[in-house]
Amino acid sequence: MNLQGLSTIHESTKITMIFIYPRPKAMKGETLVIKDTKPDIDNLVKTVMDALTGATIINDDNIITSINATKYYGPRDYAGQTEITIETPYRGDNE
């Protein structure tokens, strides 16, 4: 991630998080599959929010007005990753 030249976000923000885990060897297939086992999604979200605040990417997590988070198993032999998308300013879908 390249943070050079970025300033801290102080306005309403929407965050999308996609957590992709390595697929267990016993699980067949090559497409993304919903992961409904630990870790809990709320713990994953909290970890990302703490990291964004700690790295001063966002001023305070109270500016977050929308969060979408999903966790998957990736394709076979996939190492895994976390994708974070930040949209700002975010005023909601009705505006």
RONU-463280 format. One record per atom (N, C-alpha, C, O, CB): atom name; residue number from 1; x negated, y, z negated. Coordinates in steps of 0.05 Angstrom, whole numbers, plus 5000, padded with zeros to 4 digits. Atoms other than C-alpha are relative to their C-alpha. Glycine has a CB too. Layout:
! RONU-463280
SITE  atome  num    c1    c2    c3
SITE     CA  NUM     X     Y     Z
...
This chain:
! RONU-463280
SITE  atome  num    c1    c2    c3
SITE      N    1  4983  4977  5000
SITE     CA    1  5000  5000  5000
SITE      C    1  4982  5025  5000
SITE      O    1  4963  5026  4985
SITE     CB    1  5019  5000  4976
SITE      N    2  5016  4975  4998
SITE     CA    2  4973  5068  5019
SITE      C    2  5016  5022  4985
SITE      O    2  5037  5031  4995
SITE     CB    2  4995  5008  5029
SITE      N    3  4987  4979  5015
SITE     CA    3  4991  5121  4967
SITE      C    3  4987  5027  5003
SITE      O    3  4996  5046  4991
SITE     CB    3  5000  4992  4971
SITE      N    4  5014  4975  4996
SITE     CA    4  4943  5175  4990
SITE      C    4  5019  5021  5012
SITE      O    4  5033  5015  5032
SITE     CB    4  4975  4996  5017
SITE      N    5  4984  4978  4989
SITE     CA    5  4978  5241  5002
SITE      C    5  5029  4999  4992
SITE      O    5  5044  5018  5000
SITE     CB    5  4997  5000  5029
SITE      N    6  4972  5002  5008
SITE     CA    6  5044  5219  4971
SITE      C    6  5004  5016  4974
SITE      O    6  4986  5016  4956
SITE     CB    6  5009  4971  4996
SITE      N    7  4994  4987  5025
SITE     CA    7  5076  5262  4918
SITE      C    7  5022  4984  4985
SITE      O    7  5036  4968  4997
SITE     CB    7  5010  5029  5006
SITE      N    8  4981  5014  5017
SITE     CA    8  5119  5237  4860
SITE      C    8  5028  5007  5008
SITE      O    8  5034  5031  5013
SITE     CB    8  4994  5006  4971
SITE      N    9  4972  4995  4993
SITE     CA    9  5193  5229  4877
SITE      C    9  5015  5009  4975
SITE      O    9  5013  4997  4954
SITE     CB    9  5013  4974  5011
SITE      N   10  4984  4988  5022
SITE     CA   10  5239  5272  4833
SITE      C   10  5030  5001  5006
SITE      O   10  5044  5013  4990
SITE     CB   10  4989  5028  4994
SITE      N   11  4972  4998  4992
SITE     CA   11  5306  5264  4869
SITE      C   11  5014  4973  5003
SITE      O   11  5001  4952  5002
SITE     CB   11  5002  5016  5026
SITE      N   12  4984  5025  4998
SITE     CA   12  5362  5213  4877
SITE      C   12  4988  4981  5020
SITE      O   12  4981  4989  5042
SITE     CB   12  5029  5007  5007
SITE      N   13  5015  5020  4984
SITE     CA   13  5333  5149  4905
SITE      C   13  5015  4974  5000
SITE      O   13  5026  4965  4980
SITE     CB   13  4972  4997  4989
SITE      N   14  4990  5027  4997
SITE     CA   14  5357  5082  4931
SITE      C   14  4976  4982  5005
SITE      O   14  4958  4988  5020
SITE     CB   14  5021  4998  5024
SITE      N   15  5022  5019  4998
SITE     CA   15  5311  5022  4924
SITE      C   15  5011  4973  5008
SITE      O   15  5030  4963  4996
SITE     CB   15  4984  4998  4974
SITE      N   16  4994  5028  4992
SITE     CA   16  5315  4955  4960
SITE      C   16  4975  4983  4994
SITE      O   16  4953  4991  5002
SITE     CB   16  5008  4999  5030
SITE      N   17  5022  5018  5007
SITE     CA   17  5273  4898  4933
SITE      C   17  5006  4972  5011
SITE      O   17  5028  4961  5007
SITE     CB   17  4995  4999  4969
SITE      N   18  4997  5027  4990
SITE     CA   18  5262  4831  4968
SITE      C   18  4976  4984  4989
SITE      O   18  4953  4991  4994
SITE     CB   18  5001  4999  5031
SITE      N   19  5020  5017  5012
SITE     CA   19  5224  4778  4929
SITE      C   19  5000  4973  5015
SITE      O   19  5020  4959  5015
SITE     CB   19  5005  4996  4969
SITE      N   20  5002  5025  4984
SITE     CA   20  5199  4720  4972
SITE      C   20  4979  4982  4986
SITE      O   20  4956  4989  4983
SITE     CB   20  4992  5006  5029
SITE      N   21  5016  5019  5014
SITE     CA   21  5171  4659  4936
SITE      C   21  4991  4977  5018
SITE      O   21  5005  4971  5037
SITE     CB   21  5015  4989  4975
SITE      N   22  5008  5024  4984
SITE     CA   22  5131  4600  4963
SITE      C   22  5022  4978  4997
SITE      O   22  5033  4974  4976
SITE     CB   22  4973  4989  4990
SITE      N   23  4980  5021  4999
SITE     CA   23  5177  4543  4983
SITE      C   23  4989  4975  4986
SITE      O   23  4966  4967  4992
SITE     CB   23  5009  4994  5029
SITE      N   24  5009  5026  5012
SITE     CA   24  5172  4479  4940
SITE      C   24  4995  4980  5023
SITE      O   24  5010  4979  5043
SITE     CB   24  5020  4989  4980
SITE      N   25  5007  5020  4979
SITE     CA   25  5140  4422  4980
SITE      C   25  5024  4982  5007
SITE      O   25  5026  4973  5030
SITE     CB   25  4976  4983  4991
SITE      N   26  4977  5018  4995
SITE     CA   26  5203  4380  4972
SITE      C   26  5023  5013  5015
SITE      O   26  5040  4999  5025
SITE     CB   26  5011  4990  4973
SITE      N   27  4978  4985  4986
SITE     CA   27  5247  4434  5004
SITE      C   27  4993  5002  5029
SITE      O   27  4972  5014  5036
SITE     CB   27  5004  5028  4987
SITE      N   28  5004  4999  4971
SITE     CA   28  5252  4426  5079
SITE      C   28  5010  5026  5012
SITE      O   28  5026  5040  4999
SITE     CB   28  5014  4976  5014
SITE      N   29  4990  4977  4985
SITE     CA   29  5264  4481  5130
SITE      C   29  4980  5022  5003
SITE      O   29  4959  5023  4990
SITE     CB   29  5024  5011  4986
SITE      N   30  5018  4978  4993
SITE     CA   30  5233  4544  5158
SITE      C   30  5012  5027  4996
SITE      O   30  4999  5047  5000
SITE     CB   30  4990  4997  5028
SITE      N   31  4987  4974  5003
SITE     CA   31  5284  4598  5144
SITE      C   31  5000  5008  4970
SITE      O   31  4995  4991  4953
SITE     CB   31  5029  4999  5011
SITE      N   32  4997  4990  5028
SITE     CA   32  5293  4641  5081
SITE      C   32  5024  4986  4987
SITE      O   32  5045  4983  5000
SITE     CB   32  5003  5030  4999
SITE      N   33  4979  5013  5015
SITE     CA   33  5334  4606  5028
SITE      C   33  5003  5015  4973
SITE      O   33  4983  5020  4960
SITE     CB   33  4994  4969  4996
SITE      N   34  4995  4986  5025
SITE     CA   34  5366  4641  4968
SITE      C   34  4987  4984  4977
SITE      O   34  4991  4959  4976
SITE     CB   34  5030  5004  4995
SITE      N   35  5013  5012  5023
SITE     CA   35  5326  4626  4904
SITE      C   35  5018  5006  4976
SITE      O   35  5020  5029  4967
SITE     CB   35  4971  5010  4996
SITE      N   36  4982  4996  5023
SITE     CA   36  5374  4615  4845
SITE      C   36  4989  4988  4975
SITE      O   36  5004  4979  4957
SITE     CB   36  5027  4989  5006
SITE      N   37  5013  5010  5024
SITE     CA   37  5323  4594  4794
SITE      C   37  4983  5023  4988
SITE      O   37  4981  5044  5000
SITE     CB   37  4982  4975  5006
SITE      N   38  5016  4980  5012
SITE     CA   38  5277  4632  4747
SITE      C   38  4977  5009  5018
SITE      O   38  4969  4993  5035
SITE     CB   38  4988  4990  4973
SITE      N   39  4994  4980  5020
SITE     CA   39  5251  4685  4742
SITE      C   39  5026  5014  5006
SITE      O   39  5035  5015  5029
SITE     CB   39  4978  5021  4999
SITE      N   40  4975  4986  4997
SITE     CA   40  5315  4724  4730
SITE      C   40  4996  5026  5016
SITE      O   40  4976  5039  5013
SITE     CB   40  5012  5006  4972
SITE      N   41  5002  4976  4983
SITE     CA   41  5329  4780  4780
SITE      C   41  4997  5025  4984
SITE      O   41  4983  5044  4993
SITE     CB   41  5024  5001  5018
SITE      N   42  5002  4975  5016
SITE     CA   42  5337  4832  4725
SITE      C   42  4972  5004  4989
SITE      O   42  4963  5027  4987
SITE     CB   42  5020  4999  4977
SITE      N   43  5028  4998  5009
SITE     CA   43  5267  4817  4699
SITE      C   43  4982  5009  5023
SITE      O   43  4963  5025  5019
SITE     CB   43  4990  4974  4988
SITE      N   44  5016  4992  4976
SITE     CA   44  5238  4824  4770
SITE      C   44  5004  5030  5005
SITE      O   44  4985  5044  5010
SITE     CB   44  5008  4983  5024
SITE      N   45  4994  4971  4995
SITE     CA   45  5274  4891  4780
SITE      C   45  4987  5018  4979
SITE      O   45  4975  5038  4986
SITE     CB   45  5031  5004  5000
SITE      N   46  5013  4984  5022
SITE     CA   46  5250  4917  4712
SITE      C   46  4970  5003  5004
SITE      O   46  4959  5024  5000
SITE     CB   46  5007  4987  4973
SITE      N   47  5029  5000  4995
SITE     CA   47  5178  4898  4729
SITE      C   47  4993  5020  5022
SITE      O   47  4974  5036  5020
SITE     CB   47  4990  4972  5007
SITE      N   48  5005  4982  4978
SITE     CA   48  5181  4936  4795
SITE      C   48  5005  5029  4992
SITE      O   48  4989  5047  4998
SITE     CB   48  5018  4993  5025
SITE      N   49  4993  4972  5009
SITE     CA   49  5215  4997  4763
SITE      C   49  4978  5011  4982
SITE      O   49  4970  5034  4984
SITE     CB   49  5027  5000  4986
SITE      N   50  5022  4992  5018
SITE     CA   50  5161  4999  4709
SITE      C   50  4975  5007  5016
SITE      O   50  4961  5026  5010
SITE     CB   50  4994  4979  4979
SITE      N   51  5023  4995  4983
SITE     CA   51  5107  4994  4762
SITE      C   51  5002  5026  5016
SITE      O   51  4983  5041  5018
SITE     CB   51  4995  4976  5019
SITE      N   52  4997  4975  4984
SITE     CA   52  5136  5050  4805
SITE      C   52  4998  5025  4982
SITE      O   52  4987  5045  4991
SITE     CB   52  5028  5000  5013
SITE      N   53  5003  4978  5019
SITE     CA   53  5141  5095  4744
SITE      C   53  4972  5003  4990
SITE      O   53  4961  5025  4989
SITE     CB   53  5020  4996  4976
SITE      N   54  5027  5000  5010
SITE     CA   54  5073  5076  4717
SITE      C   54  4980  5011  5021
SITE      O   54  4960  5024  5014
SITE     CB   54  4991  4973  4992
SITE      N   55  5017  4991  4979
SITE     CA   55  5041  5090  4785
SITE      C   55  5007  5028  5010
SITE      O   55  4996  5039  5029
SITE     CB   55  5001  4981  5024
SITE      N   56  4989  4974  4994
SITE     CA   56  5078  5157  4787
SITE      C   56  5010  5003  5028
SITE      O   56  5009  5024  5041
SITE     CB   56  4978  5021  4995
SITE      N   57  4987  4999  4974
SITE     CA   57  5112  5139  4852
SITE      C   57  5028  5013  4996
SITE      O   57  5037  5029  5013
SITE     CB   57  5003  4971  5012
SITE      N   58  4975  4987  5007
SITE     CA   58  5178  5158  4819
SITE      C   58  4995  5014  4973
SITE      O   58  4980  5004  4956
SITE     CB   58  5024  4981  4999
SITE      N   59  5003  4985  5025
SITE     CA   59  5183  5210  4763
SITE      C   59  5011  4985  4976
SITE      O   59  4997  4983  4956
SITE     CB   59  5015  5027  5003
SITE      N   60  4987  5014  5022
SITE     CA   60  5231  5170  4720
SITE      C   60  5021  4982  5013
SITE      O   60  5033  4989  5033
SITE     CB   60  5013  5020  4979
SITE      N   61  4981  5018  4987
SITE     CA   61  5275  5110  4734
SITE      C   61  5029  5009  4997
SITE      O   61  5047  4996  5008
SITE     CB   61  4997  4973  4988
SITE      N   62  4972  4989  5001
SITE     CA   62  5337  5152  4716
SITE      C   62  5008  5013  5027
SITE      O   62  5032  5018  5031
SITE     CB   62  5002  5020  4978
SITE      N   63  4993  4989  4974
SITE     CA   63  5333  5181  4787
SITE      C   63  5010  4979  5020
SITE      O   63  5020  4986  5041
SITE     CB   63  4976  5015  5012
SITE      N   64  4991  5022  4983
SITE     CA   64  5349  5113  4817
SITE      C   64  5031  4998  4998
SITE      O   64  5042  4994  4977
SITE     CB   64  4987  4973  4992
SITE      N   65  4971  5000  4999
SITE     CA   65  5422  5115  4839
SITE      C   65  5011  4974  5013
SITE      O   65  5035  4969  5011
SITE     CB   65  5010  5024  5014
SITE      N   66  4991  5024  4988
SITE     CA   66  5425  5049  4877
SITE      C   66  4976  4980  5002
SITE      O   66  4954  4988  5009
SITE     CB   66  5011  5005  5029
SITE      N   67  5021  5021  4998
SITE     CA   67  5386  4983  4873
SITE      C   67  5013  4976  5014
SITE      O   67  5035  4968  5007
SITE     CB   67  4989  4992  4972
SITE      N   68  4992  5025  4988
SITE     CA   68  5393  4922  4918
SITE      C   68  4976  4982  4998
SITE      O   68  4954  4988  5007
SITE     CB   68  5009  5004  5031
SITE      N   69  5023  5019  5004
SITE     CA   69  5350  4862  4899
SITE      C   69  5009  4972  5007
SITE      O   69  5031  4963  4999
SITE     CB   69  4990  5001  4971
SITE      N   70  4994  5027  4993
SITE     CA   70  5348  4792  4928
SITE      C   70  4974  4984  4998
SITE      O   70  4952  4994  5003
SITE     CB   70  5011  4998  5029
SITE      N   71  5024  5017  5001
SITE     CA   71  5301  4733  4917
SITE      C   71  5005  4975  5017
SITE      O   71  5026  4964  5017
SITE     CB   71  4993  4992  4971
SITE      N   72  4999  5022  4981
SITE     CA   72  5286  4679  4968
SITE      C   72  4976  4981  4996
SITE      O   72  4956  4988  4984
SITE     CB   72  5001  5011  5029
SITE      N   73  5022  5017  4993
SITE     CA   73  5243  4619  4982
SITE      C   73  4993  5006  5029
SITE      O   73  5011  5008  5046
SITE     CB   73  5006  4969  4995
SITE      N   74  5009  4995  4973
SITE     CA   74  5201  4633  5043
SITE      C   74  4998  4975  5017
SITE      O   74  5004  4953  5007
SITE     CB   74  4974  5015  5000
SITE      N   75  5005  5024  4983
SITE     CA   75  5184  4587  5102
SITE      C   75  4978  4983  4988
SITE      O   75  4963  4992  4971
SITE     CB   75  4993  5009  5028
SITE      N   76  5020  5018  5009
SITE     CA   76  5140  4527  5090
SITE      C   76  4972  5013  5004
SITE      O   76  4967  5026  5024
SITE     CB   76  5001  4973  5015
SITE      N   77  5028  4989  5000
SITE     CA   77  5066  4546  5075
SITE      C   77  4999  5030  4999
SITE      O   77  4978  5042  5005
SITE     CB   77  4986  4990  5025
SITE      N   78  5000  4971  5003
SITE     CA   78  5086  4618  5062
SITE      C   78  4991  5007  4972
SITE      O   78  5000  4996  4952
SITE     CB   78  5029  5012  5005
SITE      N   79  5012  4994  5026
SITE     CA   79  5046  4650  5005
SITE      C   79  5019  5016  4982
SITE      O   79  5016  5015  4958
SITE     CB   79  4975  5016  5004
SITE      N   80  4982  4984  5016
SITE     CA   80  5102  4697  4983
SITE      C   80  4992  5029  5000
SITE      O   80  4969  5036  5006
SITE     CB   80  5001  4990  4971
SITE      N   81  5005  4972  5001
SITE     CA   81  5109  4772  4976
SITE      C   81  5024  5014  4988
SITE      O   81  5045  5002  4985
SITE     CB   81  4994  5012  5028
SITE      N   82  4978  4983  5009
SITE     CA   82  5151  4829  4948
SITE      C   82  5001  5024  5019
SITE      O   82  4980  5037  5023
SITE     CB   82  4995  5009  4970
SITE      N   83  4996  4977  4983
SITE     CA   83  5179  4881  4995
SITE      C   83  5017  5021  4985
SITE      O   83  5038  5014  4974
SITE     CB   83  5014  4992  5027
SITE      N   84  4986  4979  5014
SITE     CA   84  5201  4948  4966
SITE      C   84  5005  5023  5020
SITE      O   84  4986  5033  5033
SITE     CB   84  4985  5010  4975
SITE      N   85  4993  4978  4983
SITE     CA   85  5238  5001  5007
SITE      C   85  5012  5022  4983
SITE      O   85  5030  5017  4967
SITE     CB   85  5020  4991  5023
SITE      N   86  4990  4977  5016
SITE     CA   86  5250  5070  4977
SITE      C   86  5012  5020  5020
SITE      O   86  4999  5029  5038
SITE     CB   86  4977  5013  4983
SITE      N   87  4986  4980  4983
SITE     CA   87  5302  5117  5009
SITE      C   87  5006  5024  4983
SITE      O   87  5019  5022  4962
SITE     CB   87  5026  4988  5012
SITE      N   88  4995  4975  5014
SITE     CA   88  5304  5189  4987
SITE      C   88  5002  5023  5019
SITE      O   88  4987  5022  5039
SITE     CB   88  4979  5005  4978
SITE      N   89  4980  4998  5021
SITE     CA   89  5342  5234  4982
SITE      C   89  5023  4981  5006
SITE      O   89  5030  4976  5029
SITE     CB   89  5010  5028  4997
SITE      N   90  4978  5018  4997
SITE     CA   90  5400  5187  4970
SITE      C   90  5024  5011  4985
SITE      O   90  5022  5016  4960
SITE     CB   90  4993  4971  4989
SITE      N   91  4976  4987  5011
SITE     CA   91  5469  5215  4957
SITE      C   91  5024  4981  4998
SITE      O   91  5045  4988  4989
SITE     CB   91  5008  5024  5015
SITE      N   92  4978  5019  5000
SITE     CA   92  5511  5152  4964
SITE      C   92  5013  4996  5028
SITE      O   92  5008  5013  5045
SITE     CB   92  5021  5008  4980
SITE      N   93  4988  5006  4974
SITE     CA   93  5551  5121  5021
SITE      C   93  5023  5018  5008
SITE      O   93  5031  5018  5031
SITE     CB   93  5008  4971  5000
SITE      N   94  4976  4984  4995
SITE     CA   94  5610  5169  5015
SITE      C   94  4994  5029  5008
SITE      O   94  5012  5044  5012
SITE     CB   94  5018  5000  4976
SITE      N   95  5007  4972  4994
SITE     CA   95  5571  5232  5031
SITE      C   95  4987  5002  5027
SITE      O   95  4980  5024  5035
SITE     CB   95  4982  5012  4978
